[in-house]
Amino acid sequence: MLRERSIVNIADNSGAVKVMLFAVSGKNNNQSAGVGSIVVGSVKEAIPRGKIQKGQIVHVLIIRTRNRINRKDGSSISFSDNAGIIVNKQTKEPIATRVFGPVAREVKEMGHNKVASLADEVL
């Protein structure tokens, strides 16, 4: 689970590389974010001449976490990094045109079908 001040790698071609989380969307007692959560963060590292610049405030959809995800069928999965993609604030659609690396199946189950279709692999 990701908390405030967690660093997340960005797995899309928006221009951002790393984002630090500073707010978890949802209820006030919800202090951690998992796969499929949308959080607010600040861009800490970005590539030159990208859509997103360093210091910009963005909304991030979490697609991978290092923490184990337990599934209903009894299996579990964990990834090697914490990763997310940058989404539009109102429509919750990704602003990028490509998603790099695998995406957890829970993202598609939460209703983000566009992200699952952009990904090359859904685990």
Backbone torsions as a table, in degrees:
resi	resn	phi	psi	omega
1	MET	NA	144.7	-179.1
2	LEU	-102.7	139.8	179.6
3	ARG	-118.1	-179.1	175.4
4	GLU	-61.0	147.7	-178.6
5	ARG	70.7	11.0	173.2
6	SER	-75.3	144.8	176.9
7	ILE	-97.8	129.9	-177.7
8	VAL	-121.7	133.0	173.0
9	ASN	-76.7	143.9	178.5
10	ILE	-99.6	125.8	-173.6
11	ALA	-108.1	44.4	175.5
12	ASP	-143.6	-179.9	-176.4
13	ASN	-100.6	36.1	-179.1
14	SER	-80.1	-21.0	-179.5
15	GLY	116.3	-21.6	177.4
16	ALA	-81.6	148.8	178.7
17	VAL	-114.4	-47.7	179.6
18	LYS	-133.4	142.1	180.0
19	VAL	-131.1	136.9	173.6
20	MET	-101.0	126.4	-177.6
21	LEU	-78.3	139.5	174.8
22	PHE	-133.2	-2.0	175.1
23	ALA	-153.8	135.7	176.4
24	VAL	-102.9	122.4	-179.3
25	SER	-71.8	152.1	177.5
26	GLY	122.3	-154.0	-178.2
27	LYS	-69.0	157.5	-177.7
28	ASN	-65.6	-30.6	-178.6
29	ASN	-84.2	-2.2	178.8
30	ASN	-84.9	106.1	-174.5
31	GLN	-105.6	-2.6	179.7
32	SER	-134.6	153.7	-178.1
33	ALA	-118.0	141.8	177.3
34	GLY	-121.3	-165.8	179.9
35	VAL	-64.9	129.9	-179.5
36	GLY	95.5	-6.7	179.5
37	SER	-83.1	149.5	174.7
38	ILE	-108.5	125.4	-177.2
39	VAL	-125.3	166.0	179.0
40	VAL	-110.1	136.6	-179.0
41	GLY	-149.3	173.6	179.3
42	SER	-114.9	135.4	-178.7
43	VAL	-73.2	123.1	179.8
44	LYS	-100.8	-24.9	-179.9
45	GLU	-145.8	134.5	-178.9
46	ALA	-145.0	156.9	176.9
47	ILE	-83.2	153.1	178.9
48	PRO	-66.3	146.5	176.9
49	ARG	58.6	35.1	175.0
50	GLY	-97.3	172.8	177.4
51	LYS	-64.9	-38.0	-176.8
52	ILE	-103.7	134.3	-178.4
53	GLN	-110.5	161.0	178.0
54	LYS	-62.0	137.0	179.7
55	GLY	90.7	-7.1	-178.3
56	GLN	-76.3	145.4	176.8
57	ILE	-90.0	127.1	-175.4
58	VAL	-134.6	160.9	172.2
59	HIS	-102.1	132.8	-173.7
60	VAL	-122.7	131.1	172.5
61	LEU	-95.3	122.4	-178.4
62	ILE	-78.3	125.4	-179.4
63	ILE	-113.8	-20.0	178.4
64	ARG	-144.6	143.7	172.8
65	THR	-136.9	153.5	176.6
66	ARG	-75.5	-23.3	178.8
67	ASN	-69.8	143.0	-177.6
68	ARG	-66.5	137.6	176.0
69	ILE	-107.7	117.4	177.8
70	ASN	-90.8	132.5	-177.8
71	ARG	-105.8	165.0	-175.4
72	LYS	-66.4	-28.5	-178.8
73	ASP	-80.6	2.9	177.6
74	GLY	97.7	-10.3	179.5
75	SER	-85.3	165.7	176.5
76	SER	-140.4	156.0	-178.8
77	ILE	-143.6	144.0	173.1
78	SER	-141.2	155.0	-176.7
79	PHE	-113.3	171.0	-176.7
80	SER	-85.2	-11.1	-179.5
81	ASP	-149.2	167.4	172.2
82	ASN	-95.2	122.4	-176.2
83	ALA	-138.6	155.2	178.6
84	GLY	-152.1	173.8	175.3
85	ILE	-128.3	152.3	-178.2
86	ILE	-86.0	129.7	-178.1
87	VAL	-120.0	160.6	176.1
88	ASN	-72.1	143.4	-175.1
89	LYS	-65.1	-44.5	-174.7
90	GLN	-83.2	-49.7	-171.9
91	THR	-87.9	-14.6	-177.4
92	LYS	60.3	25.3	176.1
93	GLU	-97.8	147.5	179.7
94	PRO	-67.4	143.6	178.5
95	ILE	-87.3	-14.9	-179.1
96	ALA	-90.7	168.5	-179.5
97	THR	-107.7	-7.6	178.8
98	ARG	-137.3	148.9	174.9
99	VAL	-124.4	127.5	-176.9
100	PHE	-98.3	138.7	176.5
101	GLY	84.0	175.5	-178.8
102	PRO	-74.3	157.5	177.7
103	VAL	-124.4	138.6	178.9
104	ALA	-68.7	146.7	-179.3
105	ARG	-63.0	-27.2	-179.1
106	GLU	-63.2	-25.9	177.6
107	VAL	-64.2	-43.3	178.8
108	LYS	-68.3	-37.2	-179.9
109	GLU	-68.4	-24.4	178.6
110	MET	-81.5	-1.8	175.4
111	GLY	102.7	10.3	178.8
112	HIS	-98.2	68.4	-176.0
113	ASN	-69.0	-32.0	180.0
114	LYS	-62.9	-39.2	179.3
115	VAL	-66.6	-42.5	179.5
116	ALA	-65.2	-32.7	179.6
117	SER	-75.1	-29.3	177.3
118	LEU	-76.3	-25.2	-176.6
119	ALA	-74.0	147.1	177.7
120	ASP	-80.9	-20.3	-177.5
121	GLU	-149.5	131.8	176.2
122	VAL	-116.8	117.9	-178.5
123	LEU	-105.0	NA	NA
